[in-house]
């Protein structure tokens, strides 16, 4: 199924790119921009982004690596205690 009509990217291309990135670097965070880059393309109109993201989310290799989870929560906890009265 074609997901991105501007760049002629299929759901198979997206899954292959996500799988390849995860195999190459288990700690990487996979983004749509990285998928386009891995396929040697760049987004044009962006109209496909909801379907593009939905297709990426169906891939089990998209998960954020365990060691990178919870980083945002730690940062927000620090901001609550800025030392102000
Ligand atoms: S349809 Fe994907 S960038 Fe236009």
Backbone and ligand atoms as CSV (ligand in chain L), in Angstrom:
chain,resi,resn,atom,element,x,y,z
A,1,UNK,N,N,0.853,-1.183,0.000
A,1,UNK,CA,C,0.000,0.000,0.000
A,1,UNK,C,C,0.890,1.235,0.000
A,2,UNK,N,N,0.607,2.169,-0.870
A,2,UNK,CA,C,1.383,3.410,-0.915
A,2,UNK,C,C,0.936,4.307,0.232
A,3,UNK,N,N,1.891,4.752,1.033
A,3,UNK,CA,C,1.612,5.640,2.158
A,3,UNK,C,C,1.888,7.083,1.766
A,4,UNK,N,N,3.012,7.323,1.143
A,4,UNK,CA,C,3.396,8.679,0.731
A,4,UNK,C,C,3.371,8.749,-0.793
A,5,UNK,N,N,2.411,9.510,-1.298
A,5,UNK,CA,C,2.259,9.612,-2.748
A,5,UNK,C,C,3.294,10.542,-3.367
A,6,UNK,N,N,3.737,11.537,-2.628
A,6,UNK,CA,C,4.747,12.455,-3.177
A,6,UNK,C,C,6.052,11.726,-3.467
A,7,UNK,N,N,6.446,10.843,-2.541
A,7,UNK,CA,C,7.743,10.166,-2.671
A,7,UNK,C,C,7.594,8.692,-3.022
A,8,UNK,N,N,6.366,8.248,-3.252
A,8,UNK,CA,C,6.115,6.864,-3.635
A,8,UNK,C,C,6.709,5.875,-2.622
A,9,UNK,N,N,6.344,6.065,-1.346
A,9,UNK,CA,C,6.827,5.195,-0.270
A,9,UNK,C,C,5.680,4.288,0.160
A,10,UNK,N,N,5.975,2.997,0.250
A,10,UNK,CA,C,4.951,2.023,0.651
A,10,UNK,C,C,5.099,1.671,2.133
A,11,UNK,N,N,4.081,0.994,2.658
A,11,UNK,CA,C,4.166,0.537,4.045
A,11,UNK,C,C,5.314,-0.458,4.207
A,12,UNK,N,N,5.577,-1.243,3.191
A,12,UNK,CA,C,6.700,-2.188,3.237
A,12,UNK,C,C,8.024,-1.431,3.346
A,13,UNK,N,N,8.179,-0.337,2.605
A,13,UNK,CA,C,9.408,0.467,2.686
A,13,UNK,C,C,9.601,0.996,4.106
A,14,UNK,N,N,8.520,1.476,4.713
A,14,UNK,CA,C,8.603,2.042,6.060
A,14,UNK,C,C,9.015,0.967,7.058
A,15,UNK,N,N,8.383,-0.192,6.993
A,15,UNK,CA,C,8.731,-1.273,7.924
A,15,UNK,C,C,10.175,-1.737,7.710
A,16,UNK,N,N,10.596,-1.828,6.470
A,16,UNK,CA,C,11.975,-2.243,6.190
A,16,UNK,C,C,12.967,-1.227,6.750
A,17,UNK,N,N,12.660,0.070,6.619
A,17,UNK,CA,C,13.561,1.110,7.125
A,17,UNK,C,C,13.624,1.082,8.650
A,18,UNK,N,N,12.468,0.919,9.299
A,18,UNK,CA,C,12.443,0.853,10.771
A,18,UNK,C,C,13.227,-0.364,11.251
A,19,UNK,N,N,13.013,-1.512,10.630
A,19,UNK,CA,C,13.732,-2.733,11.014
A,19,UNK,C,C,15.235,-2.568,10.815
A,20,UNK,N,N,15.612,-1.968,9.703
A,20,UNK,CA,C,17.036,-1.759,9.417
A,20,UNK,C,C,17.675,-0.829,10.451
A,21,UNK,N,N,16.985,0.270,10.784
A,21,UNK,CA,C,17.541,1.216,11.760
A,21,UNK,C,C,17.694,0.564,13.125
A,22,UNK,N,N,16.699,-0.218,13.540
A,22,UNK,CA,C,16.759,-0.873,14.846
A,22,UNK,C,C,17.880,-1.911,14.870
A,23,UNK,N,N,18.067,-2.632,13.768
A,23,UNK,CA,C,19.140,-3.626,13.710
A,23,UNK,C,C,20.508,-2.951,13.702
A,24,UNK,N,N,20.614,-1.790,13.044
A,24,UNK,CA,C,21.897,-1.092,12.962
A,24,UNK,C,C,22.268,-0.437,14.278
A,25,UNK,N,N,21.269,0.089,15.011
A,25,UNK,CA,C,21.539,0.766,16.279
A,25,UNK,C,C,20.366,0.517,17.223
A,26,UNK,N,N,20.517,-0.399,18.172
A,26,UNK,CA,C,19.401,-0.737,19.064
A,26,UNK,C,C,18.961,0.427,19.959
A,27,UNK,N,N,19.791,1.462,20.116
A,27,UNK,CA,C,19.420,2.569,21.004
A,27,UNK,C,C,18.860,3.769,20.258
A,28,UNK,N,N,18.720,3.680,18.969
A,28,UNK,CA,C,18.253,4.845,18.216
A,28,UNK,C,C,16.768,5.105,18.440
A,29,UNK,N,N,16.392,6.369,18.349
A,29,UNK,CA,C,14.974,6.748,18.369
A,29,UNK,C,C,14.578,6.938,16.913
A,30,UNK,N,N,13.616,6.171,16.459
A,30,UNK,CA,C,13.224,6.197,15.056
A,30,UNK,C,C,12.163,7.273,14.857
A,31,UNK,N,N,12.429,8.186,13.963
A,31,UNK,CA,C,11.494,9.279,13.651
A,31,UNK,C,C,11.116,9.211,12.174
A,32,UNK,N,N,10.014,9.879,11.799
A,32,UNK,CA,C,9.664,9.898,10.377
A,32,UNK,C,C,10.778,10.491,9.519
A,33,UNK,N,N,11.449,11.520,10.017
A,33,UNK,CA,C,12.552,12.122,9.259
A,33,UNK,C,C,13.670,11.133,9.003
A,34,UNK,N,N,13.963,10.306,10.003
A,34,UNK,CA,C,15.014,9.302,9.823
A,34,UNK,C,C,14.581,8.236,8.828
A,35,UNK,N,N,13.300,7.905,8.819
A,35,UNK,CA,C,12.805,6.919,7.858
A,35,UNK,C,C,12.942,7.477,6.443
A,36,UNK,N,N,12.519,8.737,6.254
A,36,UNK,CA,C,12.688,9.348,4.925
A,36,UNK,C,C,14.154,9.349,4.528
A,37,UNK,N,N,15.022,9.742,5.457
A,37,UNK,CA,C,16.446,9.813,5.157
A,37,UNK,C,C,16.993,8.435,4.799
A,38,UNK,N,N,16.587,7.397,5.554
A,38,UNK,CA,C,17.054,6.036,5.274
A,38,UNK,C,C,16.621,5.578,3.892
A,39,UNK,N,N,15.491,6.086,3.439
A,39,UNK,CA,C,14.996,5.702,2.113
A,39,UNK,C,C,15.554,6.611,1.021
A,40,UNK,N,N,16.385,7.585,1.422
A,40,UNK,CA,C,16.989,8.495,0.443
A,40,UNK,C,C,16.009,9.503,-0.101
A,41,UNK,N,N,15.005,9.846,0.715
A,41,UNK,CA,C,13.967,10.775,0.265
A,41,UNK,C,C,13.713,11.815,1.339
A,42,UNK,N,N,12.878,12.786,1.030
A,42,UNK,CA,C,12.487,13.817,1.995
A,42,UNK,C,C,11.007,14.094,1.821
A,43,UNK,N,N,10.347,14.417,2.937
A,43,UNK,CA,C,8.913,14.713,2.867
A,43,UNK,C,C,8.686,15.958,2.014
A,44,UNK,N,N,7.572,15.976,1.325
A,44,UNK,CA,C,7.256,17.120,0.472
A,44,UNK,C,C,6.073,17.888,1.057
A,45,UNK,N,N,4.854,17.403,0.865
A,45,UNK,CA,C,3.676,18.137,1.322
A,45,UNK,C,C,3.332,17.832,2.779
A,46,UNK,N,N,3.720,16.674,3.276
A,46,UNK,CA,C,3.417,16.295,4.654
A,46,UNK,C,C,2.014,15.759,4.848
A,47,UNK,N,N,1.249,15.675,3.803
A,47,UNK,CA,C,-0.124,15.192,3.909
A,47,UNK,C,C,-0.230,13.736,4.335
A,48,UNK,N,N,0.826,12.996,4.162
A,48,UNK,CA,C,0.816,11.578,4.511
A,48,UNK,C,C,1.189,11.328,5.964
A,49,UNK,N,N,1.573,12.355,6.698
A,49,UNK,CA,C,2.150,12.159,8.032
A,49,UNK,C,C,1.263,11.345,8.986
A,50,UNK,N,N,-0.058,11.581,9.056
A,50,UNK,CA,C,-0.866,10.740,9.954
A,50,UNK,C,C,-0.793,9.253,9.581
A,51,UNK,N,N,-0.897,8.942,8.309
A,51,UNK,CA,C,-0.810,7.541,7.880
A,51,UNK,C,C,0.613,7.014,8.018
A,52,UNK,N,N,1.586,7.884,7.761
A,52,UNK,CA,C,2.999,7.511,7.898
A,52,UNK,C,C,3.289,7.104,9.341
A,53,UNK,N,N,2.849,7.934,10.294
A,53,UNK,CA,C,3.058,7.639,11.714
A,53,UNK,C,C,2.296,6.397,12.134
A,54,UNK,N,N,1.075,6.264,11.658
A,54,UNK,CA,C,0.279,5.088,11.992
A,54,UNK,C,C,0.962,3.821,11.501
A,55,UNK,N,N,1.527,3.864,10.326
A,55,UNK,CA,C,2.250,2.708,9.782
A,55,UNK,C,C,3.488,2.411,10.610
A,56,UNK,N,N,4.216,3.470,10.998
A,56,UNK,CA,C,5.407,3.265,11.833
A,56,UNK,C,C,5.026,2.623,13.171
A,57,UNK,N,N,3.937,3.081,13.769
A,57,UNK,CA,C,3.526,2.577,15.090
A,57,UNK,C,C,3.126,1.109,15.063
A,58,UNK,N,N,2.784,0.589,13.905
A,58,UNK,CA,C,2.435,-0.833,13.792
A,58,UNK,C,C,3.667,-1.729,13.845
A,59,UNK,N,N,4.855,-1.129,13.690
A,59,UNK,CA,C,6.084,-1.926,13.692
A,59,UNK,C,C,6.562,-2.134,15.130
A,60,UNK,N,N,6.723,-3.388,15.567
A,60,UNK,CA,C,7.160,-3.644,16.949
A,60,UNK,C,C,8.563,-3.136,17.246
A,61,UNK,N,N,9.381,-2.876,16.233
A,61,UNK,CA,C,10.737,-2.365,16.445
A,61,UNK,C,C,10.770,-0.860,16.683
A,62,UNK,N,N,9.622,-0.207,16.698
A,62,UNK,CA,C,9.597,1.241,16.876
A,62,UNK,C,C,9.748,1.657,18.333
A,63,UNK,N,N,9.583,0.740,19.257
A,63,UNK,CA,C,9.608,1.084,20.682
A,63,UNK,C,C,10.857,1.863,21.072
A,64,UNK,N,N,10.679,2.791,22.012
A,64,UNK,CA,C,11.813,3.546,22.546
A,64,UNK,C,C,12.642,2.582,23.396
A,65,UNK,N,N,13.963,2.569,23.201
A,65,UNK,CA,C,14.808,1.660,23.977
A,65,UNK,C,C,14.606,1.857,25.479
A,66,UNK,N,N,14.653,0.757,26.225
A,66,UNK,CA,C,14.371,0.775,27.658
A,66,UNK,C,C,15.233,1.787,28.405
A,67,UNK,N,N,16.510,1.902,28.064
A,67,UNK,CA,C,17.406,2.799,28.794
A,67,UNK,C,C,17.097,4.270,28.535
A,68,UNK,N,N,16.291,4.574,27.515
A,68,UNK,CA,C,15.948,5.967,27.221
A,68,UNK,C,C,14.566,6.334,27.733
A,69,UNK,N,N,13.850,5.395,28.318
A,69,UNK,CA,C,12.508,5.688,28.831
A,69,UNK,C,C,12.595,6.403,30.172
A,70,UNK,N,N,11.660,7.296,30.405
A,70,UNK,CA,C,11.586,7.982,31.693
A,70,UNK,C,C,12.501,9.186,31.800
A,71,UNK,N,N,13.220,9.546,30.738
A,71,UNK,CA,C,14.121,10.698,30.827
A,71,UNK,C,C,13.343,11.995,30.975
A,72,UNK,N,N,12.229,12.123,30.288
A,72,UNK,CA,C,11.438,13.349,30.366
A,72,UNK,C,C,10.879,13.536,31.777
A,73,UNK,N,N,10.431,12.466,32.385
A,73,UNK,CA,C,9.859,12.546,33.730
A,73,UNK,C,C,10.906,13.073,34.710
A,74,UNK,N,N,12.151,12.617,34.595
A,74,UNK,CA,C,13.205,13.086,35.488
A,74,UNK,C,C,13.452,14.577,35.305
A,75,UNK,N,N,13.418,15.046,34.063
A,75,UNK,CA,C,13.676,16.447,33.788
A,75,UNK,C,C,12.576,17.326,34.361
A,76,UNK,N,N,11.309,16.924,34.259
A,76,UNK,CA,C,10.217,17.738,34.775
A,76,UNK,C,C,10.230,17.769,36.299
A,77,UNK,N,N,10.664,16.692,36.924
A,77,UNK,CA,C,10.741,16.695,38.377
A,77,UNK,C,C,11.773,17.701,38.855
A,78,UNK,N,N,12.844,17.890,38.096
A,78,UNK,CA,C,13.854,18.879,38.476
A,78,UNK,C,C,13.290,20.291,38.403
A,79,UNK,N,N,12.414,20.579,37.425
A,79,UNK,CA,C,11.896,21.931,37.245
A,79,UNK,C,C,10.960,22.341,38.364
A,80,UNK,N,N,10.337,21.370,39.024
A,80,UNK,CA,C,9.423,21.725,40.104
A,80,UNK,C,C,10.174,22.313,41.296
A,81,UNK,N,N,11.433,22.022,41.407
A,81,UNK,CA,C,12.208,22.481,42.557
A,81,UNK,C,C,13.291,23.439,42.083
A,82,UNK,N,N,12.876,24.632,41.662
A,82,UNK,CA,C,13.843,25.603,41.160
A,82,UNK,C,C,14.482,26.413,42.278
A,83,UNK,N,N,14.046,26.232,43.474
A,83,UNK,CA,C,14.625,26.974,44.582
A,83,UNK,C,C,13.926,28.283,44.871
A,84,UNK,N,N,12.818,28.568,44.118
A,84,UNK,CA,C,12.076,29.812,44.372
A,84,UNK,C,C,11.106,29.623,45.520
A,85,UNK,N,N,10.757,30.705,46.173
A,85,UNK,CA,C,9.762,30.653,47.241
A,85,UNK,C,C,8.377,30.815,46.680
L,1,LIG,S1,S,2.221,12.522,0.520
L,1,LIG,FE1,FE,4.002,12.241,1.698
L,1,LIG,S2,S,5.043,14.128,1.569
L,1,LIG,FE2,FE,3.290,14.403,0.315
